[in-house]
């Protein structure tokens, strides 16, 4: 039986210590596209723009799919590198880094939005009542201790009584955290399988398992969605168990799995860089992007996941061979990189900012001219960027610095008092990095 050490086509990538070119720019694209989708949904009346343009803007909401793909790619990669080197997995360090990345900014923004601005979702959407189709009639200050606690623990997407409360967009953080919890198990499973089939085949098998799981679960869940648009919205986003199921890691697993598969392609390509024609690789990835767009006709989320994974590999190819990559160069432009750096706070702030404009600037109505819509978008972008910059500088960056300080060691010891060191900590950053 081959071990991962004997798998000549899959070894530790020589670029594992380098920053991946264009990754921050991809985060910026993801954050901005999610904002465009929500802006179109909540502030743009149907009659102002053509139906075709509305569909294009709504598709921009797939930025969240890109975030999930990035997480699968960036977090699974270091585990693969460690497995190829037969290095131990430092699980305590991995979880400590995730906590320091996710929670500080989230808790601060949640408190400000919920108790200061009063722009939080106070309860789940009700069928035939408040909150259907994302209306603003459930915004306010949360008073229910159970809902507050569930949001602070990022467990609110796990029950129909708390789903889609708080910041609105934070439902995805519950899914993200669930992936963080599952990933070490997937990594250990990969190592176990590698003893029989080699590391590369084992990693591919685990990644495909995630893809099949997500597609199967989401397909069975969406088959239960029916009725008029309000009923369909409620079944997918409201206070019911079907919505909980559809938002769960089970129904989003394929998006992370595609990112994990992209990590395998990246690490394999990095190892075989001298034997693979760059032109052949580029053609293959562009074909994969085209295939992803075609697949959106069958499953929109999965199709876009394939599209984004191929795009991500095209961008990060510059890290492998050191050649100039025009797309990566654009994404490395200073303002775009900065937006990527603050993208986590940007993602959390943008929806409260949109609702704030709706409530206070437009006095509870939607702008009804193209000029007013353009003005609203510029305001939303500027305010969100300013708040995100402040949050990053005051909260996120100091928290990230704690990773290498005594606080990090104390937190790790408290969380894993009876644990032992394992995992090659995530050397690359994810959406939560």
N, C-alpha and C positions, 0 to 999 in steps of 0.2 A: 504493500500500500504506500502511495506517495504521501509525503508530508508537505506542509506549506514550504518548508525549506528546500524541497526538491523541485518545486514548481518553477521551471526556468522561465516561463512566460509571464510570471507575476511575482515581482520582487518589490522591495521597498523602493518607492519612487525617488529618484535623485533630486527632485524638486520639493521634497516634503518640507524643507525648512524655509522655502521662499514664499513670499506673498503672491497670491494668485492674481495675475493681471486682470483687471476689468470686473472683479467680483463686487467691489463697492459700487461700481456703476450699475451693475445688474440689480443690486439692492435698490438703488435709486429708481431704476425703471419700474421695479415691482411696487415700491411705495407710491410713486406718482400715478401709476396706472390704477391702483386701488382707489386713490383719491378721485381720479377722473370718473371712475365708475360710480362712486357714491355721490359725487357732485351732480352727475347727470340724473341719477335716480331721485335725489331729494330736492334739487333746486331748479332743474330745467323742465319747464312745462312741455307737454307732448307737441303742442302746436307750433312752437318756436323753431324746432329743428325737424328735418325730414325723418321719417321712420327708419330709413337706411342709416342715417348718421346716429340716431339713437341706438340702433343695434350695435354699431361700431363702438360707441362710447360705453355701452353696457358690457361689451366683451372685454373692455379694459379692466374690469373687475377681476380678470384672471391673473392679475398681479399676485394675488394670494397663492395661486398655484405655483408661480415662480418662487415665492418664499419657501413653500414646502419642498420643492425640488432642490433649492439651494441647501436647505437643512439636511436632506438626505445625502446630498453630494459632499458637503463640507464636514459633516459629523461622521459619516461612515468611512471616509477616506483615511483619517488617522488610525482608526481601528484596523483597517486593512494594512497600513504601513507597519503597525505594531505586530500584527499577525505574521506578516512576511518576514519580519526580523526576529520572530519568536521572542518578542519583548513582552513583559507583563502589562496587563491592563490596569491603569491607575483609576479605578472606579470612583473612590472618594474624591479625587481631584476633578474628575469629569463632572460629577454632580455638583460639587462646590462651585465650579466655574459656571455651570448652568444657572444656579441660584443667583449668583452675583450678577449675571447678565440679565436675567429676566425680571427679577422681583423689584429691585430698588426703583427704577424709573416707573414701572407699572403701578406700584403702590402709591407713589407720589401723585401721578397723573389721575389715578382712580379717586383719590381723596379730594383733589382739587376739583375735578369734574363733578363728583357726586355731592360733596358737601359745600363746596364753594360756589361753583357756577350753576349747579342744579340742572345739568344737562345729561344726566345719566338715564339709562333705560330702567325704570323703576320696577317693572314686572314684565313677564313674557307677553308676546302678542296673543290676543284672544280671538277665537273664531267669531266673526261677525261683530267684533268690538274693537277696542283700542289696540293700536299697534299693528294692525293689519297693513301689509305693504309698506312697512317702515314709516308710518306716519308719526308726527311729532307729539301725539296726544298722550304718550306714556313717558315723556321726558320730565325729569324733576330730581328731587333729592330722595335717595333711598332711605327708608326708615325701618324696614324689616331687618332685624339682626341676622336672621338666617341667610337672607340674600347678600347682605354685606359680607358675612363670614365666607360664604361660598365664593364670592368674587375675589376676596383677598387671598383665598387659597387656590384660586384659579380652578375651582371645581364646579363652577356654575353651569358649565355646559353638560354636566353629567346627570342633571335631573330636569324634568319638565317644569318644575316650580321655580327654577332659577335660570333656565337657558335664555340666552340673548338679553341678559340684564347687564347693568354696569355700563361699560364703554361701548357696547354694541359690537365692535370689531374684536373684542377680547375673547370671543368664543374660540377663535383659532388658537389662542395661547393654551387653552386646555388641551386641544389636539396636539399642539407642539410639545407640551410637557409630557403627554402620554407617549409620544415618540421618544423623548429623552429617556423615559423609563424603560421602554421596550428595546432600545438600541443595544445596550450591553448584552441583553439576552440573545439578540440576533447575532451579535459579534461572537459570543461564545458558541452559539450554534454553528456559525460559519467555521470556527476553528475545529469544532468536533467533526463536522462533515469533511473538512479538509484532510483528515487522517485517512479517509477512504477514497476521496476523489480529487485531491489537490485543492489548493486555496482558491484558484481562479474559478474552477467549476463550482465549488462550494458557495462562494460569494454570489455567483450568478444564480444559483439555485435559490438561495435565500432571498435575493432581490426579486426574482420572478415570483416567489411565493408571496411577497408583499404585494406585487402588482396584481396577481390573480385574486388575492384576498380582497383588495380594495375594489376591483372591478365587479367581483361577484356580489359583495355586500351592497355596494352602491346601486347596482342594477336591481337587486331584489327590493331595496328600499324605495327607489324611485318608482317601481311598479305599483306601489301603494298610493302614490300621489295622484289625485284626481279631483274633479270638480272645477268650479270657476276660479279665476285668478286669485281671489281673496282666500278661497279654501286651499288652493295649492300653496300659497305663501304660508298660511298657517301650518299646514302639514310639514313643510320643510323648515320653518323657522320659529313656530309658535310653541306654546306650552304643552307639548305632547311627546310621548315616547318615540314616535317615528322621527321627529325632528332631532331628538337626542341621538338616535341611532345614525341618522344621516350626517350629523356633525362629528361623529366619533372617529377615533383613529381607525376603526374597522373600515369605514367607508371612505377614508382619505388615505389608506395605506398605499395605494398604487402610486400616488403622487410622490410620497417619500421613496417608494421602491424605485421609481424611475430615476430619482436623484442618486440613489445608491448604485444603480446600474451605470449611471454616468461616471461615478467615482471609479468603478471597475475599469471602464473604458479609458479614463484619464490615466490611471496608474499603469495599466497595461501599455498604453501608448507611450508613456514616459519611459518605460523600460525598453521598448522596441523602437525608439525614436529614429535610430540609424537605419532601420530596415523598412520603415514605412514612408512612402512618398507623401510629402506634405500636400501635394495636389490631390492625390487619391483620398487622403483623409478629409480634406476640405469638401471634395465632391460628395463623399459619403455622408458627411454631416449635413450638407445642404439638402441632400435627398431625404435625410431623416427629418429635417425641418418641414419639407414639403409633405412627407408622409404624416407628420403630426397634424398639419392643417387638414388633411383629408380625414384623419381619424376623428376630428372634432365633429364630423357629421354623425358618428356613431356614439361617441362619448366625449362631450366638450372638454371636461376637465382632464381626462387622460390624454386626449389629443394635444391640448395645449402643454401638458406636462412633457410629452415627447418633443414638441417644438422647442420649449424652453431648455430642455436638457441638451439638445443638439446645439442651440444657440450658445449655451454656456460653455460647451466643449470647444466651439469655434473661438470664443473669446479667450478661454484659458490656454489655448494652444500656444499662445505667445510665451507662456511661462515654461512650456516644455522645451521648445527649440530655440528660444531667445530671439526669434525673428520678430520684425515689426508686424503688428497686426492692426490694420486700420480700425476695425471695430473696437478692439481693446483700447486703442489710442483715444478714440472718442469717449469711451466710458471712463478713461483715466483722466479726462479733463477735470481741472480743479473743482469747479462748481458741482459737476455731476458726482465726483468722488465724495465731496462734502455731504451732498444730499444722501448718498449711500451710507456715509458714516453715521448720520443722524436718523437713518431710515426707521429704526425701531421706534424712537419717540415720535417721528413723523407719522408712522402708522397709527399709533395710539391717539395722537392729538387731532388728526384731520377730521374725523367725524364730529366730535364736539365742536370744532371750529365751524364746520358747515351748519350745524344746528344753531350755533350761536348767531351766525349771520342771518339765518332764517328767522330767528326769534327777535333779535334786537335791531338788526340793520334793516331788514325788510318787513318788520312788524308782523310776522306770521303769514306772509304771502310769498309767492315765488316771483322772481323777476320775470317780466313778460316781453322783454325786447332782447335782441342779440347783444346790444351794447351793454345792457344791465347784467346780462349773464356773463359777458366777458369781464366786466368790472368785478363781479362777485367772485369769479374764479381767481383773478389776480389777488384780490383781498384774501381769499381763503388760502391761497398758496403762500402769500407773504406772511400772514399771521401764523400759519402752521409751521413754516420754516423758522420763524423767530422763536416761537415757543419750543420747538424741537431743539434748536441750537442751545437755548438756555437750559433745557432739561439735560441735554447731553453734557454740557460743560459743568453743570452744578451737581448732577446726580450720576449719570451713566459713567462718565470717564473716571471720577473718583472711585466709584464702585469697582470698575475694572482694574484699577491700580491695586485694589485690595487683594487681588489674586496672588500677588507675589509678596505680600506682607504678612506679619504675624497674625493679623485678623483672619486671613484665609486659612492658616494652619489651625487656629483655634476653632473656626467654624467647621472645618473638616473633621477635627477631632470630636466635636460635639455631635455631629451628624453620624459619624461612623466610629463611635467609641469602641465598639467590639469588632470593627472591620479590619481588613488588611489591605495593603496597597495592591491594586491591579490596574489597568488601562493606560495606553499611551495617550495621554490627555489630548484633547482636541487641539491640534496645533493650528488648524485652519479655523476660521470663524464662520458661524452660521448666522441666520437671521437674528438669532438670539446672542450673537457674539458682539 
